[in-house]
Amino acid sequence: MFSVWFGKKLFRLDNVHIFNPAALGLALLTILSMIAEDRSGSPGVIISWWGADLGQQFLADQLYLYFALALFFLCGFIYFARAFKKLWYVISFTLSYLAVGVIVISLIDGGSVAELLGVTVRSLILSAISFMVLVMFVEPKTSPAIPKQQIAVGLLGAMLLHLLNSYGYAVPIDPLVLTVLGVNIATYILKTRRLLQ
């Protein structure tokens, strides 16, 4: 709760909060947890995405229910992204993430494009990535409103997430959280400088 208040009230520029409060809260909790672990020697708090994977693991043995519930969540999240007028943002990120994923994985692993696309789509839909892009990205105050800005920031977010997943292992904060914070900064710059309008 404190971190959300901190993100909304204290971390502002031009009277606008820059960061998604929940993402900033997760980042702060991760850092505080590491500090507490270093001082006490006991394990710190494990930061999760609140079970945000669309595929709920308690239904893993019942595949029909597993996929039905995932589809229900996916449709609900898409509905809200559409209601917030952020579909260009979601589409830009999703297509860019898929394209970069297929290209990068095919260069590294050398698998077939169809196989790689299937793996990438499954990881996108059934993981916390879909929660990130459909809920955390589209938070109205910290996301771009104009379609051109949404497309640019969506592309940037996809590349940033791939970079963090590939090379960000030394950074203690979850790549998804860092991606949300990164696109928040890009959004702030585009909005305040009135770029791509």
Residue frames as a rotation matrix with the C-alpha (Angstrom) as fourth column:
MET 1
0.567 0.824 0.000 0.00
0.824 -0.567 0.000 0.00
0.000 0.000 -1.000 0.00
PHE 2
0.419 -0.491 -0.764 2.81
0.169 -0.784 0.597 2.38
-0.892 -0.379 -0.246 0.88
SER 3
-0.608 -0.748 0.267 4.56
0.378 0.023 0.926 1.72
-0.698 0.664 0.268 -2.42
VAL 4
-0.110 0.655 0.747 1.39
0.977 -0.068 0.203 2.49
0.184 0.752 -0.633 -4.39
TRP 5
0.828 0.374 -0.418 1.00
0.486 -0.850 0.203 5.76
-0.279 -0.372 -0.885 -2.47
PHE 6
0.029 -0.924 -0.382 4.69
0.170 -0.372 0.913 6.47
-0.985 -0.092 0.147 -3.02
GLY 7
-0.623 -0.286 0.728 4.33
0.704 0.200 0.682 5.87
-0.341 0.937 0.077 -6.75
LYS 8
0.179 0.809 0.560 1.26
0.928 -0.328 0.176 8.07
0.326 0.488 -0.809 -7.08
LYS 9
0.920 0.347 -0.181 2.04
0.391 -0.816 0.425 10.93
0.000 -0.462 -0.887 -4.72
LEU 10
0.530 -0.773 -0.348 5.78
-0.022 -0.423 0.906 11.27
-0.847 -0.473 -0.241 -4.32
PHE 11
-0.501 -0.759 0.415 7.19
0.381 0.237 0.894 10.07
-0.777 0.606 0.170 -7.61
ARG 12
0.577 0.765 0.287 5.66
0.683 -0.260 -0.682 12.68
-0.447 0.589 -0.673 -9.92
LEU 13
-0.743 -0.658 -0.123 6.85
0.475 -0.648 0.595 15.06
-0.471 0.383 0.794 -12.58
ASP 14
-0.907 0.412 0.083 4.72
-0.251 -0.690 0.679 17.89
0.337 0.595 0.729 -13.93
ASN 15
-0.431 0.745 0.509 2.03
-0.820 -0.089 -0.565 16.83
-0.376 -0.661 0.650 -11.45
VAL 16
0.573 0.545 -0.612 1.67
-0.744 0.659 -0.110 13.46
0.344 0.518 0.783 -13.19
HIS 17
0.298 -0.507 0.809 2.75
-0.489 0.646 0.585 10.11
-0.820 -0.570 -0.055 -11.81
ILE 18
-0.134 -0.515 -0.847 5.11
-0.990 0.042 0.132 8.48
-0.032 0.856 -0.516 -14.25
PHE 19
-0.877 -0.398 -0.271 5.12
-0.406 0.913 -0.028 4.87
0.259 0.086 -0.962 -13.13
ASN 20
0.153 0.855 -0.496 2.40
-0.199 0.518 0.832 2.29
0.968 -0.029 0.249 -12.87
PRO 21
0.171 -0.104 0.980 1.95
-0.943 -0.307 0.131 2.23
0.287 -0.946 -0.151 -9.08
ALA 22
0.907 0.196 0.372 1.73
-0.318 0.899 0.301 -1.56
-0.276 -0.391 0.878 -8.83
ALA 23
0.721 -0.693 -0.023 4.87
0.425 0.468 -0.775 -2.09
0.548 0.549 0.632 -10.92
LEU 24
0.016 -0.712 0.702 6.79
-0.417 -0.643 -0.643 0.50
0.909 -0.283 -0.307 -8.94
GLY 25
0.482 0.248 0.840 5.57
-0.876 0.138 0.462 -1.16
-0.001 -0.959 0.284 -5.76
LEU 26
0.990 -0.135 0.037 6.84
0.137 0.989 -0.057 -4.55
-0.029 0.061 0.998 -6.92
ALA 27
0.357 -0.913 0.198 10.22
0.265 -0.104 -0.959 -3.04
0.896 0.395 0.205 -7.78
LEU 28
0.009 -0.323 0.946 10.49
-0.756 -0.622 -0.205 -1.32
0.655 -0.713 -0.250 -4.40
LEU 29
0.748 0.328 0.577 9.44
-0.640 0.587 0.496 -4.46
-0.176 -0.740 0.649 -2.53
THR 30
0.845 -0.507 -0.167 12.05
0.358 0.770 -0.529 -6.48
0.397 0.387 0.832 -4.39
ILE 31
0.010 -0.881 0.473 14.77
-0.047 -0.473 -0.880 -4.01
0.999 -0.013 -0.046 -3.41
LEU 32
0.118 0.100 0.988 13.59
-0.934 -0.325 0.144 -3.80
0.336 -0.940 0.055 0.20
SER 33
0.961 0.256 0.109 13.39
-0.276 0.922 0.272 -7.58
-0.031 -0.291 0.956 0.36
MET 34
0.518 -0.842 -0.148 16.98
0.410 0.397 -0.821 -7.87
0.750 0.365 0.551 -0.81
ILE 35
-0.171 -0.556 0.813 18.11
-0.497 -0.664 -0.559 -5.34
0.850 -0.500 -0.163 1.80
ALA 36
0.471 0.436 0.767 16.23
-0.882 0.203 0.426 -7.23
0.030 -0.877 0.480 4.53
GLU 37
0.972 -0.131 -0.194 17.74
0.105 0.985 -0.139 -10.52
0.210 0.115 0.971 3.39
ASP 38
0.167 -0.977 0.132 21.26
0.183 -0.101 -0.978 -9.08
0.969 0.187 0.162 3.44
ARG 39
-0.207 -0.239 0.949 20.82
-0.744 -0.592 -0.311 -7.67
0.636 -0.770 -0.055 6.95
SER 40
0.372 0.473 0.798 19.04
-0.906 0.373 0.201 -10.58
-0.202 -0.798 0.567 8.58
GLY 41
-0.738 -0.675 0.021 20.48
-0.642 0.710 0.291 -13.48
-0.211 0.201 -0.957 6.64
SER 42
-0.351 0.694 0.628 16.99
0.238 0.715 -0.657 -14.93
-0.905 -0.081 -0.417 6.25
PRO 43
-0.630 0.118 0.768 15.27
0.777 0.101 0.622 -15.21
-0.004 0.988 -0.155 2.87
GLY 44
-0.900 0.300 -0.316 13.51
-0.270 -0.953 -0.136 -12.09
-0.342 -0.037 0.939 1.70
VAL 45
0.064 0.995 0.072 9.98
-0.262 0.086 -0.961 -11.76
-0.963 0.043 0.266 0.44
ILE 46
-0.706 -0.205 0.677 9.29
0.542 0.459 0.704 -13.55
-0.455 0.864 -0.213 -2.81
ILE 47
-0.385 0.549 -0.742 7.68
-0.528 -0.790 -0.311 -11.17
-0.757 0.272 0.594 -5.25
SER 48
-0.601 0.261 0.756 5.15
0.623 0.745 0.239 -12.75
-0.501 0.614 -0.610 -7.57
TRP 49
-0.918 0.397 0.013 2.69
-0.269 -0.643 0.717 -11.56
0.293 0.654 0.697 -10.15
TRP 50
-0.487 0.762 0.428 -0.17
-0.730 -0.085 -0.678 -12.58
-0.480 -0.642 0.598 -7.82
GLY 51
-0.394 0.332 0.857 -0.86
0.337 0.920 -0.202 -15.76
-0.855 0.209 -0.474 -9.77
ALA 52
0.065 0.455 -0.888 -1.32
-0.516 -0.746 -0.420 -13.62
-0.854 0.486 0.186 -12.85
ASP 53
-0.945 -0.323 -0.039 -0.60
-0.211 0.515 0.831 -16.38
-0.249 0.794 -0.555 -15.33
LEU 54
-0.205 0.920 -0.334 -3.69
-0.967 -0.137 0.215 -16.95
0.152 0.367 0.918 -17.41
GLY 55
0.112 0.177 -0.978 -3.19
-0.161 0.974 0.158 -20.68
0.981 0.139 0.138 -17.03
GLN 56
0.319 0.077 0.944 -4.04
-0.930 -0.166 0.328 -21.52
0.182 -0.983 0.019 -13.43
GLN 57
-0.547 -0.745 -0.383 -1.78
-0.678 0.662 -0.320 -24.32
0.491 0.085 -0.867 -12.23
PHE 58
-0.602 0.359 0.714 -4.37
-0.503 0.523 -0.688 -25.91
-0.620 -0.773 -0.134 -9.94
LEU 59
0.558 0.830 0.006 -6.23
-0.473 0.323 -0.820 -26.90
-0.682 0.454 0.573 -13.12
ALA 60
-0.257 -0.774 -0.579 -3.19
-0.931 0.038 0.362 -28.33
-0.258 0.632 -0.731 -14.91
ASP 61
-0.858 -0.048 0.511 -4.64
-0.032 0.999 0.040 -31.86
-0.512 0.018 -0.859 -14.72
GLN 62
0.089 0.951 0.295 -7.96
0.653 0.168 -0.738 -30.76
-0.752 0.258 -0.606 -16.22
LEU 63
-0.745 -0.629 0.219 -6.90
0.562 -0.417 0.714 -29.35
-0.358 0.655 0.665 -19.57
TYR 64
-0.189 0.739 0.647 -10.35
0.789 -0.278 0.548 -28.26
0.585 0.614 -0.530 -20.76
LEU 65
0.774 0.471 -0.424 -10.92
0.634 -0.564 0.529 -26.19
0.010 -0.678 -0.735 -17.63
TYR 66
-0.036 -0.899 -0.437 -7.33
0.665 -0.348 0.661 -24.96
-0.746 -0.267 0.610 -17.71
PHE 67
-0.826 -0.315 0.468 -7.70
0.564 -0.428 0.706 -23.54
-0.022 0.847 0.531 -21.22
ALA 68
0.108 0.938 0.330 -11.30
0.786 -0.283 0.549 -22.41
0.608 0.200 -0.768 -20.70
LEU 69
0.665 0.099 -0.741 -10.32
0.653 -0.560 0.511 -20.32
-0.364 -0.823 -0.437 -17.69
ALA 70
-0.433 -0.878 -0.206 -7.27
0.558 -0.440 0.703 -18.95
-0.708 0.189 0.680 -19.50
LEU 71
-0.617 0.279 0.735 -9.50
0.681 -0.278 0.677 -17.97
0.394 0.919 -0.019 -22.43
PHE 72
0.508 0.839 -0.196 -11.99
0.806 -0.382 0.453 -16.35
0.305 -0.388 -0.870 -20.05
PHE 73
0.331 -0.474 -0.816 -9.26
0.544 -0.612 0.575 -14.22
-0.771 -0.634 0.055 -18.47
LEU 74
-0.699 -0.650 0.297 -7.78
0.589 -0.289 0.754 -13.38
-0.405 0.702 0.586 -21.86
CYS 75
-0.238 0.704 0.669 -11.14
0.769 -0.284 0.572 -12.21
0.593 0.651 -0.474 -23.23
GLY 76
0.685 0.499 -0.532 -11.81
0.728 -0.503 0.465 -10.19
-0.036 -0.706 -0.708 -20.08
PHE 77
-0.038 -0.797 -0.603 -8.43
0.508 -0.535 0.675 -8.48
-0.861 -0.280 0.425 -20.26
ILE 78
-0.769 -0.203 0.606 -8.88
0.639 -0.259 0.724 -7.72
0.010 0.944 0.329 -23.96
TYR 79
0.254 0.941 0.224 -12.30
0.857 -0.326 0.400 -6.25
0.449 0.090 -0.889 -23.21
PHE 80
0.675 -0.014 -0.737 -10.80
0.533 -0.682 0.501 -3.82
-0.509 -0.732 -0.453 -20.70
ALA 81
-0.481 -0.874 -0.076 -7.88
0.505 -0.347 0.790 -2.94
-0.717 0.341 0.608 -22.99
ARG 82
-0.515 0.395 0.761 -10.45
0.759 -0.203 0.619 -2.12
0.399 0.896 -0.195 -25.67
ALA 83
0.576 0.787 -0.220 -12.54
0.789 -0.467 0.399 -0.11
0.211 -0.403 -0.890 -23.21
PHE 84
0.406 -0.524 -0.748 -9.46
0.382 -0.647 0.660 1.93
-0.830 -0.554 -0.063 -22.29
LYS 85
0.989 0.015 -0.146 -8.72
-0.130 -0.380 -0.916 2.45
-0.069 0.925 -0.374 -26.03
LYS 86
0.192 -0.973 0.126 -5.35
-0.786 -0.076 0.613 0.73
-0.587 -0.217 -0.780 -25.79
LEU 87
0.800 0.173 0.575 -5.74
0.085 0.915 -0.394 -1.98
-0.594 0.364 0.717 -28.43
TRP 88
0.820 -0.568 -0.069 -3.04
-0.223 -0.205 -0.953 -0.48
0.528 0.797 -0.294 -30.66
TYR 89
0.123 -0.767 0.630 -0.70
-0.987 -0.160 -0.002 -0.74
0.102 -0.622 -0.776 -27.70
VAL 90
0.281 0.081 0.956 -1.57
-0.467 0.882 0.062 -4.37
-0.838 -0.464 0.285 -27.06
ILE 91
0.959 0.125 0.256 -1.39
0.155 0.525 -0.837 -5.33
-0.239 0.842 0.484 -30.75
SER 92
0.634 -0.773 -0.002 1.92
-0.546 -0.446 -0.709 -3.55
0.547 0.451 -0.705 -31.27
PHE 93
-0.034 -0.657 0.753 3.53
-0.966 0.214 0.143 -5.22
-0.255 -0.723 -0.642 -28.28
THR 94
0.443 0.296 0.846 2.11
-0.278 0.943 -0.184 -8.65
-0.852 -0.153 0.500 -29.08
LEU 95
0.993 -0.055 0.102 3.12
0.114 0.310 -0.944 -8.72
0.020 0.949 0.315 -32.75
SER 96
0.432 -0.891 0.142 6.55
-0.710 -0.433 -0.555 -7.25
0.556 0.139 -0.820 -31.99
TYR 97
0.060 -0.379 0.923 7.11
-0.874 0.427 0.232 -9.73
-0.483 -0.821 -0.305 -29.17
LEU 98
0.717 0.269 0.643 6.16
0.013 0.917 -0.398 -12.64
-0.697 0.294 0.654 -31.41
ALA 99
0.934 -0.357 -0.018 8.32
-0.053 -0.089 -0.995 -11.43
0.354 0.930 -0.102 -34.30
VAL 100
0.197 -0.908 0.370 11.38
-0.898 -0.319 -0.305 -10.74
0.395 -0.272 -0.878 -32.16
GLY 101
0.222 -0.059 0.973 10.89
-0.699 0.687 0.201 -14.02
-0.680 -0.725 0.111 -30.29
VAL 102
0.899 0.149 0.411 10.74
0.150 0.778 -0.610 -16.08
-0.410 0.610 0.678 -33.45
ILE 103
0.752 -0.659 0.022 13.75
-0.248 -0.314 -0.916 -14.31
0.611 0.683 -0.400 -34.96
VAL 104
0.096 -0.756 0.648 15.90
-0.980 -0.186 -0.072 -14.51
0.174 -0.628 -0.759 -31.83
ILE 105
0.306 0.059 0.950 15.00
-0.528 0.841 0.118 -18.10
-0.792 -0.538 0.289 -30.98
SER 106
0.980 0.061 0.191 15.46
0.118 0.596 -0.794 -19.28
-0.163 0.800 0.577 -34.57
LEU 107
0.528 -0.848 0.045 18.92
-0.512 -0.361 -0.779 -17.70
0.677 0.388 -0.625 -34.68
ILE 108
-0.138 -0.592 0.794 19.92
-0.990 0.114 -0.087 -19.27
-0.039 -0.798 -0.601 -31.36
ASP 109
-0.049 0.211 0.976 18.12
-0.451 0.868 -0.210 -22.63
-0.891 -0.450 0.053 -31.43
GLY 110
-0.797 -0.314 -0.517 17.70
-0.582 0.168 0.796 -23.13
-0.163 0.935 -0.316 -35.15
GLY 111
-0.545 0.672 0.502 14.21
0.346 0.725 -0.595 -24.63
-0.764 -0.151 -0.627 -34.85
SER 112
-0.547 0.438 0.713 11.45
0.780 -0.044 0.624 -24.40
0.305 0.898 -0.318 -37.43
VAL 113
-0.884 0.217 0.413 9.48
-0.235 -0.972 0.009 -21.16
0.404 -0.089 0.910 -37.57
ALA 114
0.073 0.986 -0.151 6.14
-0.310 0.166 0.936 -22.93
0.948 -0.022 0.318 -36.97
GLU 115
0.208 -0.072 -0.976 7.47
0.752 0.650 0.112 -24.70
0.626 -0.757 0.189 -33.89
LEU 116
-0.767 -0.586 -0.259 9.03
0.623 -0.587 -0.517 -21.53
0.151 -0.558 0.816 -32.53
LEU 117
-0.641 0.614 0.459 5.90
-0.387 -0.776 0.497 -19.52
0.662 0.141 0.736 -33.20
GLY 118
0.317 0.782 -0.537 3.85
0.109 0.533 0.839 -22.08
0.942 -0.325 0.084 -31.28
VAL 119
-0.104 -0.457 -0.884 6.20
0.944 0.233 -0.231 -21.95
0.312 -0.859 0.407 -28.29
THR 120
-0.943 -0.302 0.140 6.23
0.263 -0.934 -0.244 -18.15
0.204 -0.193 0.960 -28.34
VAL 121
-0.294 0.916 0.274 2.43
-0.379 -0.375 0.846 -17.89
0.877 0.145 0.457 -28.59
ARG 122
0.388 0.429 -0.816 1.98
0.510 0.637 0.577 -20.32
0.768 -0.640 0.028 -25.70
SER 123
-0.420 -0.614 -0.669 4.46
0.902 -0.198 -0.384 -18.41
0.103 -0.764 0.637 -23.56
LEU 124
-0.909 0.107 0.403 2.76
-0.048 -0.987 0.156 -15.13
0.414 0.122 0.902 -24.44
ILE 125
-0.092 0.992 0.084 -0.80
-0.387 -0.113 0.915 -16.25
0.918 0.052 0.394 -23.77
LEU 126
0.605 0.427 -0.672 -0.39
0.300 0.660 0.689 -18.57
0.737 -0.619 0.271 -20.81
SER 127
-0.280 -0.768 -0.576 2.19
0.900 -0.001 -0.436 -16.62
0.334 -0.641 0.691 -18.84
ALA 128
0.147 0.272 -0.951 2.26
0.731 -0.677 -0.080 -13.41
-0.666 -0.684 -0.299 -16.86
ILE 129
-0.880 -0.472 0.056 3.28
0.372 -0.611 0.699 -11.58
-0.296 0.635 0.713 -20.05
SER 130
-0.404 0.802 0.440 -0.36
0.591 -0.139 0.795 -11.38
0.699 0.581 -0.417 -21.11
PHE 131
0.471 0.520 -0.713 -1.26
0.881 -0.308 0.358 -9.96
-0.034 -0.797 -0.603 -17.70
MET 132
-0.344 -0.705 -0.621 1.55
0.604 -0.672 0.428 -7.44
-0.719 -0.227 0.657 -18.06
VAL 133
-0.964 -0.125 0.235 0.48
0.265 -0.530 0.805 -6.19
0.024 0.839 0.544 -21.48
LEU 134
-0.331 0.923 0.194 -3.29
0.468 -0.018 0.883 -6.36
0.819 0.383 -0.427 -20.99
VAL 135
0.646 0.571 -0.507 -3.46
0.711 -0.210 0.671 -5.00
0.277 -0.794 -0.542 -17.44
MET 136
0.221 -0.634 -0.741 -0.22
0.702 -0.423 0.572 -3.32
-0.677 -0.647 0.352 -16.35
PHE 137
-0.734 -0.536 0.418 0.61
0.666 -0.449 0.595 -1.67
-0.132 0.715 0.686 -19.68
VAL 138
-0.385 0.656 0.649 -2.85
0.567 -0.387 0.727 -0.26
0.728 0.648 -0.223 -20.32
GLU 139
-0.053 0.314 -0.948 -3.28
0.927 -0.338 -0.164 1.49
-0.372 -0.887 -0.273 -16.98
PRO 140
0.631 0.495 0.598 -4.76
0.761 -0.545 -0.352 4.75
0.151 0.677 -0.720 -18.31
LYS 141
0.964 -0.172 -0.201 -2.60
-0.098 -0.937 0.335 7.36
-0.246 -0.303 -0.921 -16.59
THR 142
0.147 -0.989 0.033 0.77
-0.425 -0.033 0.905 5.79
-0.893 -0.147 -0.425 -17.40
SER 143
-0.223 -0.183 0.957 0.12
0.678 0.677 0.287 4.56
-0.700 0.713 -0.027 -20.93
PRO 144
-0.953 -0.193 -0.235 0.08
-0.022 -0.726 0.687 6.40
-0.304 0.660 0.687 -24.26
ALA 145
-0.093 0.993 -0.075 -3.29
0.004 -0.075 -0.997 7.64
-0.996 -0.094 0.003 -25.46
ILE 146
0.326 0.165 -0.931 -2.49
-0.832 -0.417 -0.366 8.30
-0.448 0.894 0.002 -29.13
PRO 147
0.954 0.142 0.264 -2.30
-0.033 0.926 -0.376 5.29
-0.298 0.350 0.888 -31.49
LYS 148
0.617 -0.785 -0.058 1.09
-0.143 -0.039 -0.989 6.29
0.774 0.619 -0.136 -32.96
GLN 149
-0.100 -0.636 0.765 2.55
-0.931 -0.211 -0.297 6.53
0.350 -0.743 -0.571 -29.47
GLN 150
0.527 0.372 0.764 0.95
-0.658 0.748 0.089 3.21
-0.538 -0.549 0.639 -28.51
ILE 151
0.978 -0.182 -0.104 2.53
0.050 0.685 -0.727 1.48
0.203 0.706 0.678 -31.50
ALA 152
0.251 -0.949 0.190 5.98
-0.385 -0.278 -0.880 2.95
0.888 0.148 -0.435 -30.78
VAL 153
-0.138 -0.292 0.946 5.90
-0.989 -0.018 -0.150 2.15
0.061 -0.956 -0.286 -27.07
GLY 154
0.788 0.455 0.415 4.51
-0.469 0.880 -0.075 -1.34
-0.400 -0.135 0.907 -27.71
LEU 155
0.784 -0.577 -0.229 7.42
0.051 0.427 -0.903 -2.07
0.619 0.696 0.364 -30.05
LEU 156
-0.080 -0.831 0.551 9.88
-0.647 -0.377 -0.662 -0.67
0.758 -0.409 -0.507 -27.51
GLY 157
0.231 0.254 0.939 8.33
-0.943 0.295 0.152 -2.76
-0.238 -0.921 0.307 -24.73
ALA 158
0.989 0.149 0.012 8.63
-0.138 0.943 -0.302 -5.98
-0.056 0.297 0.953 -26.74
MET 159
0.432 -0.898 -0.085 12.30
0.021 0.104 -0.994 -5.35
0.902 0.428 0.064 -27.51
LEU 160
-0.123 -0.458 0.880 13.01
-0.854 -0.403 -0.328 -4.35
0.505 -0.792 -0.342 -23.91
LEU 161
0.597 0.408 0.691 11.41
-0.728 0.636 0.253 -7.50
-0.336 -0.654 0.677 -22.52
HIS 162
0.938 -0.306 -0.164 13.41
0.162 0.802 -0.574 -9.70
0.307 0.512 0.802 -24.89
LEU 163
0.113 -0.944 0.309 16.62
-0.250 -0.328 -0.911 -7.89
0.962 0.025 -0.273 -23.93
LEU 164
-0.028 -0.078 0.997 15.90
-0.986 -0.159 -0.041 -8.23
0.162 -0.984 -0.073 -20.22
ASN 165
0.855 0.379 0.353 14.99
-0.433 0.897 0.086 -11.90
-0.284 -0.226 0.932 -20.59
SER 166
0.814 -0.568 -0.120 18.19
0.278 0.563 -0.779 -12.56
0.510 0.601 0.616 -22.53
TYR 167
-0.114 -0.977 0.178 20.72
0.416 -0.209 -0.885 -10.33
0.902 -0.027 0.430 -20.77
GLY 168
0.033 0.189 0.981 19.11
-0.580 -0.796 0.173 -8.97
0.814 -0.575 0.083 -17.61
TYR 169
0.482 0.193 -0.855 19.83
0.363 0.844 0.395 -11.94
0.797 -0.501 0.337 -15.36
ALA 170
-0.561 -0.752 -0.347 22.13
0.665 -0.160 -0.729 -9.81
0.493 -0.640 0.590 -13.20
VAL 171
-0.653 0.420 0.630 19.29
-0.496 -0.866 0.063 -7.39
0.572 -0.271 0.774 -12.41
PRO 172
-0.985 0.173 -0.017 17.34
0.127 0.652 -0.747 -8.58
-0.118 -0.738 -0.664 -9.36
ILE 173
-0.354 0.910 -0.218 14.00
-0.500 -0.381 -0.778 -7.07
-0.790 -0.166 0.590 -10.39
ASP 174
0.008 0.485 0.875 11.61
0.491 0.760 -0.426 -9.15
-0.871 0.432 -0.232 -12.50
PRO 175
-0.886 -0.392 0.247 12.02
0.385 -0.324 0.864 -8.39
-0.259 0.861 0.438 -16.25
LEU 176
-0.152 0.910 0.386 8.25
0.875 -0.058 0.481 -7.92
0.460 0.411 -0.787 -16.56
VAL 177
0.566 0.316 -0.761 8.27
0.716 -0.645 0.265 -5.25
-0.408 -0.695 -0.592 -13.84
LEU 178
-0.346 -0.786 -0.512 11.26
0.296 -0.609 0.736 -3.51
-0.891 0.103 0.443 -15.41
THR 179
-0.748 0.138 0.649 9.54
0.653 -0.024 0.757 -3.59
0.120 0.990 -0.072 -18.79
VAL 180
0.368 0.930 -0.013 6.45
0.899 -0.352 0.259 -1.92
0.236 -0.107 -0.966 -17.37
LEU 181
0.452 -0.257 -0.854 8.59
0.441 -0.768 0.465 0.77
-0.775 -0.587 -0.233 -15.74
GLY 182
-0.647 -0.755 0.105 10.57
0.418 -0.235 0.878 1.21
-0.638 0.612 0.468 -18.96
VAL 183
-0.462 0.538 0.705 7.50
0.780 -0.130 0.612 1.75
0.421 0.833 -0.360 -21.11
ASN 184
0.573 0.622 -0.534 6.16
0.804 -0.553 0.219 4.13
-0.159 -0.555 -0.817 -18.46
ILE 185
-0.080 -0.696 -0.714 9.26
0.296 -0.700 0.650 6.29
-0.952 -0.160 0.262 -18.90
ALA 186
-0.855 -0.217 0.470 8.96
0.494 -0.067 0.867 6.13
-0.157 0.974 0.165 -22.70
THR 187
0.047 0.965 0.260 5.29
0.939 -0.131 0.318 7.11
0.341 0.229 -0.912 -22.44
TYR 188
0.491 0.097 -0.866 6.10
0.609 -0.749 0.261 10.06
-0.623 -0.655 -0.427 -20.19
ILE 189
-0.543 -0.775 -0.322 8.73
0.236 -0.510 0.827 11.32
-0.806 0.374 0.460 -22.65
LEU 190
-0.738 0.301 0.604 6.41
0.646 0.058 0.761 10.96
0.195 0.952 -0.237 -25.64
LYS 191
0.308 0.943 -0.122 3.53
0.935 -0.276 0.224 12.68
0.177 -0.183 -0.967 -23.84
THR 192
0.432 -0.135 -0.892 5.48
0.494 -0.791 0.359 15.59
-0.755 -0.596 -0.275 -22.38
ARG 193
-0.592 -0.711 -0.379 7.46
0.018 -0.481 0.876 16.29
-0.806 0.512 0.298 -25.55
ARG 194
0.360 0.886 -0.292 4.38
-0.389 -0.142 -0.910 15.73
-0.848 0.441 0.294 -27.69
LEU 195
-0.672 -0.655 -0.346 6.15
-0.640 0.279 0.716 13.31
-0.372 0.703 -0.606 -29.99
LEU 196
-0.970 0.244 0.027 4.34
0.213 0.783 0.585 11.13
0.122 0.573 -0.811 -32.55
GLN 197
-0.394 0.880 -0.266 1.11
0.189 -0.206 -0.960 13.10
-0.899 -0.429 -0.085 -32.34
